[in-house]
Amino acid sequence: MEEIIRQESFSYLDLRGLDRWEILWAPVRVGWTDVGVPTVTARFRIVGKQFFFQVRVVPSTTVATAAGTSYIVSAINMAGLGGDGNMVDSTTLIAIGACAFDIPNSRIYVPSQVATGDIITIAGWHEIM
């Protein structure tokens, strides 16, 4: 039998008004190699016990990262077992790789990227307490 979605049910409600990107944050980046001073912008939102983030790095000249040593400090303490995030080259629209999450230290480790002048975007989510 076909299931009917009831319009008065919670899953049908339009929650877009509660789901805005309102919080800007200046993320701390550690282990990145910058030539010049990049422009770093970031934003996040919290939905329940999930923290969603987006970080954009626009190099002045170039930026580079090394997997296992380059990371971003989360704006809020992490909880749970992990999260999901990726880093992409927004200039060429090519995926660079997945991020790794250090829950006890609230760090988002990024994959390796050779020196580039392209715009880098990191986006994902993790649990919070």
Backbone atoms as SQL, in Angstrom:
CREATE TABLE atoms (id INTEGER PRIMARY KEY, chain TEXT, resi INTEGER, resn TEXT, atom TEXT, x REAL, y REAL, z REAL);
INSERT INTO atoms VALUES
  (1, 'A', 1, 'MET', 'N', 0.829, -1.183, 0.000),
  (2, 'A', 1, 'MET', 'CA', 0.000, 0.000, 0.000),
  (3, 'A', 1, 'MET', 'C', 0.875, 1.249, 0.000),
  (4, 'A', 2, 'GLU', 'N', 0.375, 2.260, -0.655),
  (5, 'A', 2, 'GLU', 'CA', 1.082, 3.522, -0.730),
  (6, 'A', 2, 'GLU', 'C', 0.868, 4.314, 0.550),
  (7, 'A', 3, 'GLU', 'N', 1.973, 4.827, 1.115),
  (8, 'A', 3, 'GLU', 'CA', 1.876, 5.608, 2.338),
  (9, 'A', 3, 'GLU', 'C', 1.580, 7.062, 1.994),
  (10, 'A', 4, 'ILE', 'N', 0.705, 7.677, 2.729),
  (11, 'A', 4, 'ILE', 'CA', 0.322, 9.067, 2.500),
  (12, 'A', 4, 'ILE', 'C', 1.036, 9.952, 3.510),
  (13, 'A', 5, 'ILE', 'N', 1.675, 11.010, 3.032),
  (14, 'A', 5, 'ILE', 'CA', 2.343, 11.950, 3.930),
  (15, 'A', 5, 'ILE', 'C', 1.309, 12.940, 4.436),
  (16, 'A', 6, 'ARG', 'N', 1.201, 13.000, 5.741),
  (17, 'A', 6, 'ARG', 'CA', 0.247, 13.913, 6.346),
  (18, 'A', 6, 'ARG', 'C', 0.875, 15.295, 6.456),
  (19, 'A', 7, 'GLN', 'N', 0.207, 16.292, 5.923),
  (20, 'A', 7, 'GLN', 'CA', 0.757, 17.643, 5.892),
  (21, 'A', 7, 'GLN', 'C', 0.953, 18.238, 7.280),
  (22, 'A', 8, 'GLU', 'N', 0.229, 17.766, 8.263),
  (23, 'A', 8, 'GLU', 'CA', 0.387, 18.305, 9.609),
  (24, 'A', 8, 'GLU', 'C', 1.515, 17.610, 10.379),
  (25, 'A', 9, 'SER', 'N', 2.151, 16.605, 9.775),
  (26, 'A', 9, 'SER', 'CA', 3.232, 15.896, 10.454),
  (27, 'A', 9, 'SER', 'C', 4.500, 16.746, 10.479),
  (28, 'A', 10, 'PHE', 'N', 5.368, 16.481, 11.466),
  (29, 'A', 10, 'PHE', 'CA', 6.611, 17.245, 11.604),
  (30, 'A', 10, 'PHE', 'C', 7.482, 17.136, 10.361),
  (31, 'A', 11, 'SER', 'N', 7.551, 15.964, 9.756),
  (32, 'A', 11, 'SER', 'CA', 8.432, 15.781, 8.605),
  (33, 'A', 11, 'SER', 'C', 7.982, 16.586, 7.393),
  (34, 'A', 12, 'TYR', 'N', 6.774, 17.045, 7.395),
  (35, 'A', 12, 'TYR', 'CA', 6.260, 17.824, 6.265),
  (36, 'A', 12, 'TYR', 'C', 6.446, 19.327, 6.480),
  (37, 'A', 13, 'LEU', 'N', 6.701, 19.754, 7.702),
  (38, 'A', 13, 'LEU', 'CA', 6.788, 21.184, 8.001),
  (39, 'A', 13, 'LEU', 'C', 7.921, 21.855, 7.238),
  (40, 'A', 14, 'ASP', 'N', 7.718, 23.081, 6.841),
  (41, 'A', 14, 'ASP', 'CA', 8.745, 23.872, 6.166),
  (42, 'A', 14, 'ASP', 'C', 9.581, 24.566, 7.242),
  (43, 'A', 15, 'LEU', 'N', 10.804, 24.069, 7.458),
  (44, 'A', 15, 'LEU', 'CA', 11.666, 24.603, 8.498),
  (45, 'A', 15, 'LEU', 'C', 12.736, 25.539, 7.942),
  (46, 'A', 16, 'ARG', 'N', 12.604, 25.975, 6.700),
  (47, 'A', 16, 'ARG', 'CA', 13.644, 26.808, 6.091),
  (48, 'A', 16, 'ARG', 'C', 13.916, 28.083, 6.881),
  (49, 'A', 17, 'GLY', 'N', 12.911, 28.660, 7.493),
  (50, 'A', 17, 'GLY', 'CA', 13.107, 29.879, 8.262),
  (51, 'A', 17, 'GLY', 'C', 13.955, 29.662, 9.504),
  (52, 'A', 18, 'LEU', 'N', 14.037, 28.430, 9.988),
  (53, 'A', 18, 'LEU', 'CA', 14.834, 28.105, 11.167),
  (54, 'A', 18, 'LEU', 'C', 16.214, 27.612, 10.788),
  (55, 'A', 19, 'ASP', 'N', 16.512, 27.560, 9.520),
  (56, 'A', 19, 'ASP', 'CA', 17.688, 26.869, 9.019),
  (57, 'A', 19, 'ASP', 'C', 18.615, 27.807, 8.252),
  (58, 'A', 20, 'ARG', 'N', 18.897, 28.979, 8.838),
  (59, 'A', 20, 'ARG', 'CA', 19.694, 29.981, 8.143),
  (60, 'A', 20, 'ARG', 'C', 21.162, 29.902, 8.545),
  (61, 'A', 21, 'TRP', 'N', 22.032, 30.320, 7.638),
  (62, 'A', 21, 'TRP', 'CA', 23.449, 30.503, 7.932),
  (63, 'A', 21, 'TRP', 'C', 23.575, 31.913, 8.488),
  (64, 'A', 22, 'GLU', 'N', 23.654, 32.052, 9.788),
  (65, 'A', 22, 'GLU', 'CA', 23.694, 33.376, 10.382),
  (66, 'A', 22, 'GLU', 'C', 25.020, 33.699, 11.046),
  (67, 'A', 23, 'ILE', 'N', 25.784, 32.711, 11.406),
  (68, 'A', 23, 'ILE', 'CA', 26.962, 32.923, 12.227),
  (69, 'A', 23, 'ILE', 'C', 28.223, 32.932, 11.362),
  (70, 'A', 24, 'LEU', 'N', 28.941, 34.040, 11.370),
  (71, 'A', 24, 'LEU', 'CA', 30.240, 34.113, 10.715),
  (72, 'A', 24, 'LEU', 'C', 31.304, 33.823, 11.765),
  (73, 'A', 25, 'TRP', 'N', 32.405, 33.216, 11.337),
  (74, 'A', 25, 'TRP', 'CA', 33.468, 32.926, 12.284),
  (75, 'A', 25, 'TRP', 'C', 34.805, 33.010, 11.590),
  (76, 'A', 26, 'ALA', 'N', 35.831, 33.378, 12.346),
  (77, 'A', 26, 'ALA', 'CA', 37.195, 33.486, 11.823),
  (78, 'A', 26, 'ALA', 'C', 37.953, 32.232, 12.273),
  (79, 'A', 27, 'PRO', 'N', 38.007, 31.209, 11.430),
  (80, 'A', 27, 'PRO', 'CA', 38.618, 29.950, 11.862),
  (81, 'A', 27, 'PRO', 'C', 40.131, 30.063, 12.038),
  (82, 'A', 28, 'VAL', 'N', 40.613, 29.379, 13.049),
  (83, 'A', 28, 'VAL', 'CA', 42.049, 29.287, 13.279),
  (84, 'A', 28, 'VAL', 'C', 42.562, 28.152, 12.390),
  (85, 'A', 29, 'ARG', 'N', 43.527, 28.471, 11.527),
  (86, 'A', 29, 'ARG', 'CA', 44.153, 27.461, 10.665),
  (87, 'A', 29, 'ARG', 'C', 45.557, 27.200, 11.186),
  (88, 'A', 30, 'VAL', 'N', 45.901, 25.928, 11.344),
  (89, 'A', 30, 'VAL', 'CA', 47.214, 25.547, 11.858),
  (90, 'A', 30, 'VAL', 'C', 47.882, 24.632, 10.842),
  (91, 'A', 31, 'GLY', 'N', 49.177, 24.852, 10.610),
  (92, 'A', 31, 'GLY', 'CA', 49.936, 23.982, 9.721),
  (93, 'A', 31, 'GLY', 'C', 49.751, 24.262, 8.242),
  (94, 'A', 32, 'TRP', 'N', 49.132, 25.369, 7.894),
  (95, 'A', 32, 'TRP', 'CA', 48.978, 25.766, 6.505),
  (96, 'A', 32, 'TRP', 'C', 50.199, 26.585, 6.103),
  (97, 'A', 33, 'THR', 'N', 50.632, 26.458, 4.865),
  (98, 'A', 33, 'THR', 'CA', 51.733, 27.264, 4.346),
  (99, 'A', 33, 'THR', 'C', 51.139, 28.336, 3.441),
  (100, 'A', 34, 'ASP', 'N', 51.253, 29.579, 3.883),
  (101, 'A', 34, 'ASP', 'CA', 50.704, 30.703, 3.125),
  (102, 'A', 34, 'ASP', 'C', 51.825, 31.567, 2.567),
  (103, 'A', 35, 'VAL', 'N', 51.731, 31.910, 1.302),
  (104, 'A', 35, 'VAL', 'CA', 52.594, 32.936, 0.717),
  (105, 'A', 35, 'VAL', 'C', 51.673, 34.133, 0.532),
  (106, 'A', 36, 'GLY', 'N', 51.949, 35.183, 1.275),
  (107, 'A', 36, 'GLY', 'CA', 51.024, 36.301, 1.327),
  (108, 'A', 36, 'GLY', 'C', 49.996, 36.043, 2.428),
  (109, 'A', 37, 'VAL', 'N', 49.030, 36.918, 2.538),
  (110, 'A', 37, 'VAL', 'CA', 47.993, 36.790, 3.566),
  (111, 'A', 37, 'VAL', 'C', 46.668, 36.458, 2.880),
  (112, 'A', 38, 'PRO', 'N', 46.202, 35.205, 3.014),
  (113, 'A', 38, 'PRO', 'CA', 44.953, 34.838, 2.354),
  (114, 'A', 38, 'PRO', 'C', 43.740, 35.474, 3.031),
  (115, 'A', 39, 'THR', 'N', 42.665, 35.572, 2.289),
  (116, 'A', 39, 'THR', 'CA', 41.387, 35.997, 2.855),
  (117, 'A', 39, 'THR', 'C', 40.627, 34.734, 3.240),
  (118, 'A', 40, 'VAL', 'N', 40.293, 34.619, 4.517),
  (119, 'A', 40, 'VAL', 'CA', 39.606, 33.428, 5.022),
  (120, 'A', 40, 'VAL', 'C', 38.250, 33.854, 5.553),
  (121, 'A', 41, 'THR', 'N', 37.189, 33.291, 4.989),
  (122, 'A', 41, 'THR', 'CA', 35.839, 33.558, 5.470),
  (123, 'A', 41, 'THR', 'C', 35.194, 32.228, 5.820),
  (124, 'A', 42, 'ALA', 'N', 34.332, 32.258, 6.808),
  (125, 'A', 42, 'ALA', 'CA', 33.689, 31.020, 7.233),
  (126, 'A', 42, 'ALA', 'C', 32.341, 31.335, 7.864),
  (127, 'A', 43, 'ARG', 'N', 31.501, 30.335, 7.853),
  (128, 'A', 43, 'ARG', 'CA', 30.200, 30.464, 8.503),
  (129, 'A', 43, 'ARG', 'C', 29.792, 29.099, 9.015),
  (130, 'A', 44, 'PHE', 'N', 28.878, 29.101, 9.976),
  (131, 'A', 44, 'PHE', 'CA', 28.356, 27.840, 10.475),
  (132, 'A', 44, 'PHE', 'C', 26.923, 28.025, 10.926),
  (133, 'A', 45, 'ARG', 'N', 26.297, 26.900, 11.135),
  (134, 'A', 45, 'ARG', 'CA', 24.957, 26.880, 11.715),
  (135, 'A', 45, 'ARG', 'C', 24.848, 25.625, 12.552),
  (136, 'A', 46, 'ILE', 'N', 23.996, 25.694, 13.536),
  (137, 'A', 46, 'ILE', 'CA', 23.757, 24.555, 14.412),
  (138, 'A', 46, 'ILE', 'C', 22.311, 24.142, 14.241),
  (139, 'A', 47, 'VAL', 'N', 22.115, 22.873, 13.952),
  (140, 'A', 47, 'VAL', 'CA', 20.783, 22.308, 13.823),
  (141, 'A', 47, 'VAL', 'C', 20.744, 21.120, 14.784),
  (142, 'A', 48, 'GLY', 'N', 19.995, 21.263, 15.846),
  (143, 'A', 48, 'GLY', 'CA', 19.974, 20.216, 16.863),
  (144, 'A', 48, 'GLY', 'C', 21.357, 20.073, 17.470),
  (145, 'A', 49, 'LYS', 'N', 21.913, 18.875, 17.386),
  (146, 'A', 49, 'LYS', 'CA', 23.259, 18.625, 17.903),
  (147, 'A', 49, 'LYS', 'C', 24.252, 18.413, 16.775),
  (148, 'A', 50, 'GLN', 'N', 23.989, 19.061, 15.637),
  (149, 'A', 50, 'GLN', 'CA', 24.907, 19.003, 14.504),
  (150, 'A', 50, 'GLN', 'C', 25.403, 20.403, 14.177),
  (151, 'A', 51, 'PHE', 'N', 26.687, 20.475, 13.894),
  (152, 'A', 51, 'PHE', 'CA', 27.372, 21.714, 13.564),
  (153, 'A', 51, 'PHE', 'C', 27.779, 21.629, 12.095),
  (154, 'A', 52, 'PHE', 'N', 27.213, 22.474, 11.248),
  (155, 'A', 52, 'PHE', 'CA', 27.525, 22.504, 9.825),
  (156, 'A', 52, 'PHE', 'C', 28.450, 23.694, 9.575),
  (157, 'A', 53, 'PHE', 'N', 29.485, 23.507, 8.764),
  (158, 'A', 53, 'PHE', 'CA', 30.449, 24.575, 8.543),
  (159, 'A', 53, 'PHE', 'C', 30.842, 24.682, 7.079),
  (160, 'A', 54, 'GLN', 'N', 31.274, 25.891, 6.699),
  (161, 'A', 54, 'GLN', 'CA', 31.837, 26.175, 5.383),
  (162, 'A', 54, 'GLN', 'C', 32.978, 27.161, 5.588),
  (163, 'A', 55, 'VAL', 'N', 34.122, 26.857, 4.996),
  (164, 'A', 55, 'VAL', 'CA', 35.293, 27.723, 5.093),
  (165, 'A', 55, 'VAL', 'C', 35.810, 27.965, 3.683),
  (166, 'A', 56, 'ARG', 'N', 36.098, 29.211, 3.353),
  (167, 'A', 56, 'ARG', 'CA', 36.650, 29.545, 2.042),
  (168, 'A', 56, 'ARG', 'C', 37.983, 30.269, 2.248),
  (169, 'A', 57, 'VAL', 'N', 39.009, 29.789, 1.546),
  (170, 'A', 57, 'VAL', 'CA', 40.343, 30.380, 1.630),
  (171, 'A', 57, 'VAL', 'C', 40.709, 30.899, 0.239),
  (172, 'A', 58, 'VAL', 'N', 40.873, 32.214, 0.138),
  (173, 'A', 58, 'VAL', 'CA', 41.273, 32.847, -1.111),
  (174, 'A', 58, 'VAL', 'C', 42.723, 33.285, -0.939),
  (175, 'A', 59, 'PRO', 'N', 43.665, 32.593, -1.605),
  (176, 'A', 59, 'PRO', 'CA', 45.079, 32.916, -1.420),
  (177, 'A', 59, 'PRO', 'C', 45.417, 34.319, -1.912),
  (178, 'A', 60, 'SER', 'N', 46.360, 34.951, -1.215),
  (179, 'A', 60, 'SER', 'CA', 46.932, 36.206, -1.697),
  (180, 'A', 60, 'SER', 'C', 47.881, 35.867, -2.849),
  (181, 'A', 61, 'THR', 'N', 48.731, 34.863, -2.616),
  (182, 'A', 61, 'THR', 'CA', 49.610, 34.332, -3.657),
  (183, 'A', 61, 'THR', 'C', 49.357, 32.827, -3.771),
  (184, 'A', 62, 'THR', 'N', 49.776, 32.057, -2.742),
  (185, 'A', 62, 'THR', 'CA', 49.493, 30.619, -2.714),
  (186, 'A', 62, 'THR', 'C', 49.245, 30.146, -1.288),
  (187, 'A', 63, 'VAL', 'N', 48.565, 28.996, -1.179),
  (188, 'A', 63, 'VAL', 'CA', 48.412, 28.275, 0.082),
  (189, 'A', 63, 'VAL', 'C', 48.728, 26.811, -0.189),
  (190, 'A', 64, 'ALA', 'N', 49.164, 26.106, 0.844),
  (191, 'A', 64, 'ALA', 'CA', 49.432, 24.672, 0.734),
  (192, 'A', 64, 'ALA', 'C', 49.103, 24.018, 2.071),
  (193, 'A', 65, 'THR', 'N', 48.746, 22.729, 2.021),
  (194, 'A', 65, 'THR', 'CA', 48.446, 21.977, 3.235),
  (195, 'A', 65, 'THR', 'C', 49.135, 20.623, 3.176),
  (196, 'A', 66, 'ALA', 'N', 49.298, 20.018, 4.349),
  (197, 'A', 66, 'ALA', 'CA', 49.876, 18.677, 4.448),
  (198, 'A', 66, 'ALA', 'C', 48.958, 17.831, 5.314),
  (199, 'A', 67, 'ALA', 'N', 48.467, 16.732, 4.762),
  (200, 'A', 67, 'ALA', 'CA', 47.566, 15.843, 5.504),
  (201, 'A', 67, 'ALA', 'C', 48.227, 15.407, 6.809),
  (202, 'A', 68, 'GLY', 'N', 47.455, 15.406, 7.878),
  (203, 'A', 68, 'GLY', 'CA', 47.965, 14.975, 9.175),
  (204, 'A', 68, 'GLY', 'C', 48.566, 16.081, 10.012),
  (205, 'A', 69, 'THR', 'N', 48.892, 17.226, 9.388),
  (206, 'A', 69, 'THR', 'CA', 49.455, 18.334, 10.159),
  (207, 'A', 69, 'THR', 'C', 48.720, 19.656, 9.925),
  (208, 'A', 70, 'SER', 'N', 47.962, 19.776, 8.854),
  (209, 'A', 70, 'SER', 'CA', 47.215, 21.006, 8.568),
  (210, 'A', 70, 'SER', 'C', 45.764, 20.810, 8.994),
  (211, 'A', 71, 'TYR', 'N', 45.274, 21.751, 9.798),
  (212, 'A', 71, 'TYR', 'CA', 43.899, 21.607, 10.263),
  (213, 'A', 71, 'TYR', 'C', 43.261, 22.960, 10.536),
  (214, 'A', 72, 'ILE', 'N', 41.945, 22.903, 10.781),
  (215, 'A', 72, 'ILE', 'CA', 41.152, 24.051, 11.197),
  (216, 'A', 72, 'ILE', 'C', 40.570, 23.702, 12.551),
  (217, 'A', 73, 'VAL', 'N', 40.611, 24.641, 13.484),
  (218, 'A', 73, 'VAL', 'CA', 40.010, 24.419, 14.792),
  (219, 'A', 73, 'VAL', 'C', 38.515, 24.728, 14.675),
  (220, 'A', 74, 'SER', 'N', 37.678, 23.789, 15.098),
  (221, 'A', 74, 'SER', 'CA', 36.236, 24.001, 15.035),
  (222, 'A', 74, 'SER', 'C', 35.828, 25.156, 15.940),
  (223, 'A', 75, 'ALA', 'N', 34.744, 25.827, 15.589),
  (224, 'A', 75, 'ALA', 'CA', 34.247, 26.947, 16.380),
  (225, 'A', 75, 'ALA', 'C', 33.554, 26.488, 17.655),
  (226, 'A', 76, 'ILE', 'N', 33.269, 25.191, 17.758),
  (227, 'A', 76, 'ILE', 'CA', 32.561, 24.660, 18.921),
  (228, 'A', 76, 'ILE', 'C', 33.094, 23.256, 19.202),
  (229, 'A', 77, 'ASN', 'N', 33.102, 22.865, 20.462),
  (230, 'A', 77, 'ASN', 'CA', 33.635, 21.558, 20.826),
  (231, 'A', 77, 'ASN', 'C', 32.876, 20.424, 20.146),
  (232, 'A', 78, 'MET', 'N', 33.656, 19.463, 19.656),
  (233, 'A', 78, 'MET', 'CA', 33.082, 18.304, 18.972),
  (234, 'A', 78, 'MET', 'C', 32.639, 17.239, 19.975),
  (235, 'A', 79, 'ALA', 'N', 31.728, 16.398, 19.518),
  (236, 'A', 79, 'ALA', 'CA', 31.270, 15.247, 20.295),
  (237, 'A', 79, 'ALA', 'C', 31.007, 14.110, 19.315),
  (238, 'A', 80, 'GLY', 'N', 30.655, 12.965, 19.830),
  (239, 'A', 80, 'GLY', 'CA', 30.319, 11.830, 18.976),
  (240, 'A', 80, 'GLY', 'C', 31.548, 11.078, 18.518),
  (241, 'A', 81, 'LEU', 'N', 31.399, 10.379, 17.408),
  (242, 'A', 81, 'LEU', 'CA', 32.457, 9.518, 16.898),
  (243, 'A', 81, 'LEU', 'C', 33.158, 10.069, 15.665),
  (244, 'A', 82, 'GLY', 'N', 32.606, 11.079, 15.026),
  (245, 'A', 82, 'GLY', 'CA', 33.223, 11.606, 13.818),
  (246, 'A', 82, 'GLY', 'C', 32.340, 12.632, 13.154),
  (247, 'A', 83, 'GLY', 'N', 32.627, 12.870, 11.913),
  (248, 'A', 83, 'GLY', 'CA', 31.863, 13.821, 11.119),
  (249, 'A', 83, 'GLY', 'C', 32.134, 13.543, 9.664),
  (250, 'A', 84, 'ASP', 'N', 31.780, 14.491, 8.824),
  (251, 'A', 84, 'ASP', 'CA', 32.012, 14.338, 7.399),
  (252, 'A', 84, 'ASP', 'C', 32.363, 15.695, 6.824),
  (253, 'A', 85, 'GLY', 'N', 33.430, 15.740, 6.034),
  (254, 'A', 85, 'GLY', 'CA', 33.834, 16.992, 5.426),
  (255, 'A', 85, 'GLY', 'C', 34.741, 16.744, 4.245),
  (256, 'A', 86, 'ASN', 'N', 34.781, 17.707, 3.347),
  (257, 'A', 86, 'ASN', 'CA', 35.611, 17.607, 2.151),
  (258, 'A', 86, 'ASN', 'C', 36.241, 18.948, 1.840),
  (259, 'A', 87, 'MET', 'N', 37.380, 18.895, 1.155),
  (260, 'A', 87, 'MET', 'CA', 38.047, 20.095, 0.683),
  (261, 'A', 87, 'MET', 'C', 38.054, 20.034, -0.841),
  (262, 'A', 88, 'VAL', 'N', 37.694, 21.152, -1.480),
  (263, 'A', 88, 'VAL', 'CA', 37.644, 21.204, -2.937),
  (264, 'A', 88, 'VAL', 'C', 38.371, 22.443, -3.449),
  (265, 'A', 89, 'ASP', 'N', 38.842, 22.359, -4.663),
  (266, 'A', 89, 'ASP', 'CA', 39.398, 23.499, -5.373),
  (267, 'A', 89, 'ASP', 'C', 38.220, 24.153, -6.080),
  (268, 'A', 90, 'SER', 'N', 37.774, 25.285, -5.558),
  (269, 'A', 90, 'SER', 'CA', 36.584, 25.934, -6.110),
  (270, 'A', 90, 'SER', 'C', 36.858, 26.662, -7.415),
  (271, 'A', 91, 'THR', 'N', 38.120, 26.856, -7.764),
  (272, 'A', 91, 'THR', 'CA', 38.462, 27.487, -9.033),
  (273, 'A', 91, 'THR', 'C', 38.336, 26.491, -10.177),
  (274, 'A', 92, 'THR', 'N', 38.877, 25.283, -9.982),
  (275, 'A', 92, 'THR', 'CA', 38.839, 24.259, -11.034),
  (276, 'A', 92, 'THR', 'C', 37.675, 23.288, -10.868),
  (277, 'A', 93, 'LEU', 'N', 36.959, 23.390, -9.740),
  (278, 'A', 93, 'LEU', 'CA', 35.839, 22.498, -9.416),
  (279, 'A', 93, 'LEU', 'C', 36.284, 21.035, -9.333),
  (280, 'A', 94, 'ILE', 'N', 37.449, 20.825, -8.716),
  (281, 'A', 94, 'ILE', 'CA', 37.983, 19.479, -8.542),
  (282, 'A', 94, 'ILE', 'C', 38.080, 19.176, -7.050),
  (283, 'A', 95, 'ALA', 'N', 37.593, 18.005, -6.646),
  (284, 'A', 95, 'ALA', 'CA', 37.685, 17.581, -5.249),
  (285, 'A', 95, 'ALA', 'C', 39.141, 17.307, -4.889),
  (286, 'A', 96, 'ILE', 'N', 39.550, 17.786, -3.720),
  (287, 'A', 96, 'ILE', 'CA', 40.906, 17.531, -3.237),
  (288, 'A', 96, 'ILE', 'C', 40.908, 16.295, -2.355),
  (289, 'A', 97, 'GLY', 'N', 39.930, 16.189, -1.468),
  (290, 'A', 97, 'GLY', 'CA', 39.853, 15.002, -0.632),
  (291, 'A', 97, 'GLY', 'C', 39.025, 15.204, 0.619),
  (292, 'A', 98, 'ALA', 'N', 38.899, 14.110, 1.369),
  (293, 'A', 98, 'ALA', 'CA', 38.102, 14.103, 2.592),
  (294, 'A', 98, 'ALA', 'C', 38.893, 14.666, 3.760),
  (295, 'A', 99, 'CYS', 'N', 38.169, 15.218, 4.704),
  (296, 'A', 99, 'CYS', 'CA', 38.757, 15.715, 5.939),
  (297, 'A', 99, 'CYS', 'C', 38.676, 14.625, 7.001),
  (298, 'A', 100, 'ALA', 'N', 39.552, 14.711, 7.992),
  (299, 'A', 100, 'ALA', 'CA', 39.535, 13.794, 9.131),
  (300, 'A', 100, 'ALA', 'C', 39.226, 14.609, 10.380),
  (301, 'A', 101, 'PHE', 'N', 38.507, 14.010, 11.324),
  (302, 'A', 101, 'PHE', 'CA', 38.051, 14.733, 12.506),
  (303, 'A', 101, 'PHE', 'C', 38.724, 14.198, 13.768),
  (304, 'A', 102, 'ASP', 'N', 39.373, 15.099, 14.505),
  (305, 'A', 102, 'ASP', 'CA', 39.997, 14.797, 15.791),
  (306, 'A', 102, 'ASP', 'C', 39.021, 15.290, 16.853),
  (307, 'A', 103, 'ILE', 'N', 38.137, 14.399, 17.303),
  (308, 'A', 103, 'ILE', 'CA', 37.047, 14.779, 18.203),
  (309, 'A', 103, 'ILE', 'C', 37.556, 15.353, 19.534),
  (310, 'A', 104, 'PRO', 'N', 38.492, 14.689, 20.243),
  (311, 'A', 104, 'PRO', 'CA', 38.915, 15.218, 21.554),
  (312, 'A', 104, 'PRO', 'C', 39.511, 16.623, 21.496),
  (313, 'A', 105, 'ASN', 'N', 40.152, 16.970, 20.373),
  (314, 'A', 105, 'ASN', 'CA', 40.791, 18.279, 20.244),
  (315, 'A', 105, 'ASN', 'C', 40.018, 19.253, 19.368),
  (316, 'A', 106, 'SER', 'N', 38.855, 18.851, 18.870),
  (317, 'A', 106, 'SER', 'CA', 37.984, 19.689, 18.034),
  (318, 'A', 106, 'SER', 'C', 38.712, 20.254, 16.822),
  (319, 'A', 107, 'ARG', 'N', 39.430, 19.360, 16.119),
  (320, 'A', 107, 'ARG', 'CA', 40.183, 19.757, 14.929),
  (321, 'A', 107, 'ARG', 'C', 39.636, 19.083, 13.684),
  (322, 'A', 108, 'ILE', 'N', 39.637, 19.838, 12.586),
  (323, 'A', 108, 'ILE', 'CA', 39.237, 19.317, 11.279),
  (324, 'A', 108, 'ILE', 'C', 40.507, 19.276, 10.425),
  (325, 'A', 109, 'TYR', 'N', 41.067, 18.077, 10.256),
  (326, 'A', 109, 'TYR', 'CA', 42.287, 17.926, 9.463),
  (327, 'A', 109, 'TYR', 'C', 41.926, 17.889, 7.980),
  (328, 'A', 110, 'VAL', 'N', 42.650, 18.670, 7.196),
  (329, 'A', 110, 'VAL', 'CA', 42.393, 18.749, 5.757),
  (330, 'A', 110, 'VAL', 'C', 43.399, 17.878, 5.003),
  (331, 'A', 111, 'PRO', 'N', 43.074, 17.473, 3.772),
  (332, 'A', 111, 'PRO', 'CA', 44.009, 16.667, 2.979),
  (333, 'A', 111, 'PRO', 'C', 45.154, 17.518, 2.436),
  (334, 'A', 112, 'SER', 'N', 46.151, 16.854, 1.873),
  (335, 'A', 112, 'SER', 'CA', 47.296, 17.555, 1.280),
  (336, 'A', 112, 'SER', 'C', 46.890, 18.301, 0.019),
  (337, 'A', 113, 'GLN', 'N', 47.454, 19.484, -0.127),
  (338, 'A', 113, 'GLN', 'CA', 47.259, 20.297, -1.321),
  (339, 'A', 113, 'GLN', 'C', 48.581, 21.005, -1.610),
  (340, 'A', 114, 'VAL', 'N', 49.134, 20.772, -2.794),
  (341, 'A', 114, 'VAL', 'CA', 50.356, 21.479, -3.182),
  (342, 'A', 114, 'VAL', 'C', 50.046, 22.969, -3.305),
  (343, 'A', 115, 'ALA', 'N', 51.079, 23.782, -3.259),
  (344, 'A', 115, 'ALA', 'CA', 50.908, 25.232, -3.322),
  (345, 'A', 115, 'ALA', 'C', 50.037, 25.618, -4.518),
  (346, 'A', 116, 'THR', 'N', 49.004, 26.385, -4.234),
  (347, 'A', 116, 'THR', 'CA', 48.060, 26.788, -5.270),
  (348, 'A', 116, 'THR', 'C', 47.570, 28.207, -5.017),
  (349, 'A', 117, 'GLY', 'N', 47.238, 28.883, -6.066),
  (350, 'A', 117, 'GLY', 'CA', 46.617, 30.191, -5.984),
  (351, 'A', 117, 'GLY', 'C', 45.110, 30.108, -6.147),
  (352, 'A', 118, 'ASP', 'N', 44.593, 28.879, -6.256),
  (353, 'A', 118, 'ASP', 'CA', 43.157, 28.673, -6.437),
  (354, 'A', 118, 'ASP', 'C', 42.400, 28.834, -5.120),
  (355, 'A', 119, 'ILE', 'N', 41.110, 29.114, -5.227),
  (356, 'A', 119, 'ILE', 'CA', 40.241, 29.233, -4.059),
  (357, 'A', 119, 'ILE', 'C', 39.974, 27.829, -3.514),
  (358, 'A', 120, 'ILE', 'N', 40.114, 27.675, -2.207),
  (359, 'A', 120, 'ILE', 'CA', 39.898, 26.400, -1.532),
  (360, 'A', 120, 'ILE', 'C', 38.648, 26.517, -0.668),
  (361, 'A', 121, 'THR', 'N', 37.766, 25.522, -0.733),
  (362, 'A', 121, 'THR', 'CA', 36.576, 25.491, 0.110),
  (363, 'A', 121, 'THR', 'C', 36.549, 24.193, 0.897),
  (364, 'A', 122, 'ILE', 'N', 36.282, 24.307, 2.192),
  (365, 'A', 122, 'ILE', 'CA', 36.133, 23.152, 3.071),
  (366, 'A', 122, 'ILE', 'C', 34.721, 23.226, 3.643),
  (367, 'A', 123, 'ALA', 'N', 33.980, 22.143, 3.568),
  (368, 'A', 123, 'ALA', 'CA', 32.618, 22.144, 4.090),
  (369, 'A', 123, 'ALA', 'C', 32.291, 20.778, 4.663),
  (370, 'A', 124, 'GLY', 'N', 31.439, 20.776, 5.683),
  (371, 'A', 124, 'GLY', 'CA', 31.029, 19.519, 6.278),
  (372, 'A', 124, 'GLY', 'C', 30.224, 19.725, 7.552),
  (373, 'A', 125, 'TRP', 'N', 30.227, 18.701, 8.389),
  (374, 'A', 125, 'TRP', 'CA', 29.482, 18.742, 9.643),
  (375, 'A', 125, 'TRP', 'C', 30.140, 17.819, 10.669),
  (376, 'A', 126, 'HIS', 'N', 29.818, 18.066, 11.926),
  (377, 'A', 126, 'HIS', 'CA', 30.177, 17.144, 13.009),
  (378, 'A', 126, 'HIS', 'C', 29.184, 17.320, 14.149),
  (379, 'A', 127, 'GLU', 'N', 29.169, 16.354, 15.055),
  (380, 'A', 127, 'GLU', 'CA', 28.278, 16.418, 16.196),
  (381, 'A', 127, 'GLU', 'C', 28.833, 17.358, 17.257),
  (382, 'A', 128, 'ILE', 'N', 27.933, 17.903, 18.081),
  (383, 'A', 128, 'ILE', 'CA', 28.325, 18.714, 19.214),
  (384, 'A', 128, 'ILE', 'C', 27.583, 18.191, 20.457),
  (385, 'A', 129, 'MET', 'N', 28.001, 18.637, 21.602),
  (386, 'A', 129, 'MET', 'CA', 27.372, 18.178, 22.858),
  (387, 'A', 129, 'MET', 'C', 26.046, 18.839, 23.068);
